[in-house]
Amino acid sequence: MQHETHERALHRLKIIEGQVRGLMKAVEADTYCPDLITQSVSIQESLKSFNAVMLEHHVRTHVREQIEAGQLDQVVSELIKIYKLNSK
């Protein structure tokens, strides 16, 4: 993984880690349910942001290499798998 992508990914994961810790404390404190859901949705959005960083990296590096190596079927299969996982 390229250094810049590595740093971006770690930064986002540290944010997510802090958000999860905050949510855990809020649950322990018996926080109002809609507030917990709001925090949970925020975590999910942060995970989507992390996924976007990883997908961009994958397309710019591995997908390019696979296409150049004539592995188009593998590329298409992987991208469809990612799309399906993201659509759930």
Backbone as numpy.savetxt, mean C-alpha at the origin, in Angstrom:
# Nx Ny Nz CAx CAy CAz Cx Cy Cz
15.22 -2.71 -4.51 14.38 -1.55 -4.51 15.28 -0.30 -4.51
14.92 0.66 -5.31 15.70 1.89 -5.38 15.63 2.62 -4.03
16.70 3.33 -3.71 16.81 4.00 -2.41 15.63 4.95 -2.17
15.28 5.75 -3.17 14.19 6.72 -2.99 12.87 6.01 -2.71
12.59 4.95 -3.46 11.34 4.20 -3.25 11.37 3.52 -1.88
12.51 2.98 -1.53 12.68 2.33 -0.24 12.35 3.31 0.88
12.89 4.51 0.80 12.65 5.52 1.82 11.18 5.95 1.85
10.58 6.13 0.68 9.16 6.52 0.62 8.29 5.43 1.23
8.59 4.18 0.92 7.80 3.07 1.44 7.93 2.99 2.97
9.15 3.08 3.47 9.36 3.03 4.92 8.67 4.19 5.62
8.74 5.37 5.03 8.09 6.55 5.62 6.58 6.32 5.74
5.98 5.82 4.68 4.54 5.57 4.71 4.19 4.49 5.73
5.02 3.46 5.83 4.76 2.39 6.80 4.88 2.89 8.23
5.81 3.79 8.48 5.95 4.36 9.82 4.72 5.19 10.18
4.19 5.91 9.19 2.95 6.67 9.42 1.82 5.70 9.76
1.70 4.63 8.98 0.65 3.64 9.22 0.81 3.01 10.60
2.04 2.70 10.96 2.30 2.12 12.28 1.79 3.05 13.38
2.08 4.34 13.25 1.61 5.31 14.24 0.09 5.41 14.26
-0.52 5.34 13.08 -1.98 5.40 13.01 -2.60 4.18 13.69
-2.02 3.01 13.48 -2.55 1.79 14.10 -2.39 1.86 15.61
-1.25 2.33 16.06 -1.07 2.48 17.52 -2.10 3.43 18.10
-2.34 4.53 17.38 -3.34 5.49 17.84 -4.73 4.88 17.88
-5.04 4.07 16.88 -6.35 3.41 16.85 -6.47 2.41 18.00
-5.41 1.68 18.27 -5.43 0.73 19.38 -5.68 1.46 20.70
-5.00 2.58 20.90 -5.21 3.36 22.13 -6.63 3.88 22.20
-7.17 4.29 21.06 -8.54 4.80 21.04 -9.53 3.69 21.39
-9.28 2.47 20.91 -10.15 1.34 21.25 -10.05 1.06 22.75
-8.82 1.05 23.26 -8.63 0.81 24.70 -9.32 1.88 25.54
-9.38 3.10 25.00 -10.02 4.20 25.73 -11.53 4.25 25.51
-12.05 3.24 24.80 -13.48 3.15 24.53 -14.00 4.39 23.81
-13.27 4.80 22.80 -13.63 5.97 22.00 -14.91 5.71 21.22
-15.63 6.76 20.96 -16.90 6.71 20.23 -16.70 6.01 18.87
-17.59 5.06 18.57 -17.45 4.19 17.39 -17.21 4.94 16.07
-17.99 5.98 15.76 -17.73 6.68 14.50 -16.31 7.27 14.41
-15.78 7.66 15.55 -14.41 8.18 15.56 -13.41 7.06 15.26
-13.67 5.87 15.78 -12.81 4.72 15.49 -12.86 4.36 14.01
-14.06 4.39 13.46 -14.21 4.08 12.04 -13.49 5.12 11.19
-13.57 6.37 11.58 -12.86 7.43 10.85 -11.36 7.17 10.86
-10.83 6.79 12.01 -9.40 6.48 12.10 -9.05 5.26 11.26
-9.92 4.27 11.26 -9.69 3.06 10.47 -9.66 3.38 8.98
-10.59 4.20 8.54 -10.62 4.60 7.13 -9.35 5.36 6.76
-8.87 6.18 7.66 -7.63 6.90 7.42 -6.46 5.94 7.23
-6.42 4.89 8.03 -5.37 3.86 7.90 -5.49 3.17 6.55
-6.70 2.85 6.15 -6.91 2.21 4.86 -6.43 3.10 3.71
-6.67 4.39 3.81 -6.21 5.33 2.78 -4.67 5.38 2.76
-4.08 5.33 3.93 -2.61 5.31 4.00 -2.05 4.04 3.37
-2.72 2.92 3.58 -2.30 1.66 2.95 -2.43 1.75 1.43
-3.48 2.39 0.95 -3.64 2.58 -0.49 -2.49 3.43 -1.05
-2.09 4.42 -0.29 -0.97 5.26 -0.70 0.32 4.44 -0.77
0.53 3.57 0.22 1.69 2.68 0.21 1.64 1.77 -1.01
0.47 1.21 -1.28 0.32 0.33 -2.44 0.63 1.06 -3.74
0.24 2.32 -3.82 0.52 3.10 -5.02 2.02 3.29 -5.22
2.74 3.53 -4.14 4.21 3.66 -4.23 4.82 2.35 -4.72
4.34 1.24 -4.17 4.89 -0.06 -4.56 4.54 -0.41 -6.00
3.32 -0.11 -6.41 2.91 -0.41 -7.79 3.71 0.43 -8.77
3.89 1.70 -8.46 4.69 2.56 -9.34 6.10 2.00 -9.49
6.69 1.61 -8.37 8.04 1.04 -8.42 8.05 -0.23 -9.27
7.07 -1.08 -9.07 7.01 -2.34 -9.81 6.90 -2.09 -11.31
6.04 -1.16 -11.69 5.86 -0.87 -13.11 7.12 -0.26 -13.71
7.75 0.66 -12.99 8.95 1.33 -13.53 10.17 0.41 -13.61
10.19 -0.65 -12.80 11.37 -1.51 -12.78 11.06 -2.90 -13.32
10.36 -3.69 -12.57 10.15 -5.09 -12.92 9.32 -5.28 -14.18
8.24 -4.51 -14.31 7.40 -4.65 -15.50 8.20 -4.31 -16.74
8.95 -3.23 -16.68 9.78 -2.84 -17.82 10.75 -3.96 -18.18
11.42 -4.50 -17.18 12.38 -5.58 -17.42 11.71 -6.82 -18.01
10.54 -7.16 -17.49 9.82 -8.34 -17.97 9.36 -8.15 -19.42
8.88 -6.97 -19.75 8.46 -6.71 -21.12 9.66 -6.80 -22.07
10.76 -6.19 -21.67 11.97 -6.25 -22.49 12.46 -7.68 -22.67
12.19 -8.54 -21.68 12.60 -9.94 -21.76 11.55 -10.81 -22.46
10.50 -10.18 -22.98 9.49 -10.93 -23.70 8.51 -11.67 -22.82
8.34 -11.24 -21.59 7.46 -11.93 -20.63 6.14 -11.17 -20.46
5.55 -10.78 -21.56 4.33 -9.97 -21.52 3.19 -10.69 -20.82
3.03 -11.99 -21.06 1.94 -12.74 -20.42 2.06 -12.70 -18.90
3.27 -12.83 -18.39 3.50 -12.77 -16.94 3.15 -11.38 -16.41
3.54 -10.35 -17.13 3.25 -8.97 -16.72 1.74 -8.76 -16.63
1.05 -9.16 -17.68 -0.40 -8.98 -17.71 -1.06 -9.75 -16.57
-0.63 -10.97 -16.34 -1.19 -11.79 -15.27 -0.99 -11.15 -13.91
0.21 -10.65 -13.65 0.50 -10.01 -12.35 -0.33 -8.74 -12.17
-0.41 -7.93 -13.21 -1.16 -6.68 -13.09 -2.66 -6.93 -12.91
-3.18 -7.95 -13.56 -4.59 -8.30 -13.37 -4.81 -8.79 -11.94
-3.89 -9.58 -11.43 -3.98 -10.07 -10.04 -4.00 -8.89 -9.06
-3.12 -7.92 -9.28 -3.07 -6.74 -8.43 -4.37 -5.95 -8.53
-4.86 -5.81 -9.75 -6.13 -5.08 -9.96 -7.27 -5.76 -9.20
-7.35 -7.08 -9.31 -8.42 -7.82 -8.65 -8.32 -7.69 -7.13
-7.11 -7.78 -6.59 -6.93 -7.63 -5.15 -7.35 -6.24 -4.70
-7.04 -5.26 -5.50 -7.35 -3.87 -5.14 -8.84 -3.57 -5.29
-9.53 -4.35 -6.10 -10.95 -4.11 -6.35 -11.86 -4.74 -5.30
-11.32 -5.53 -4.42 -12.14 -6.21 -3.40 -12.57 -5.26 -2.32
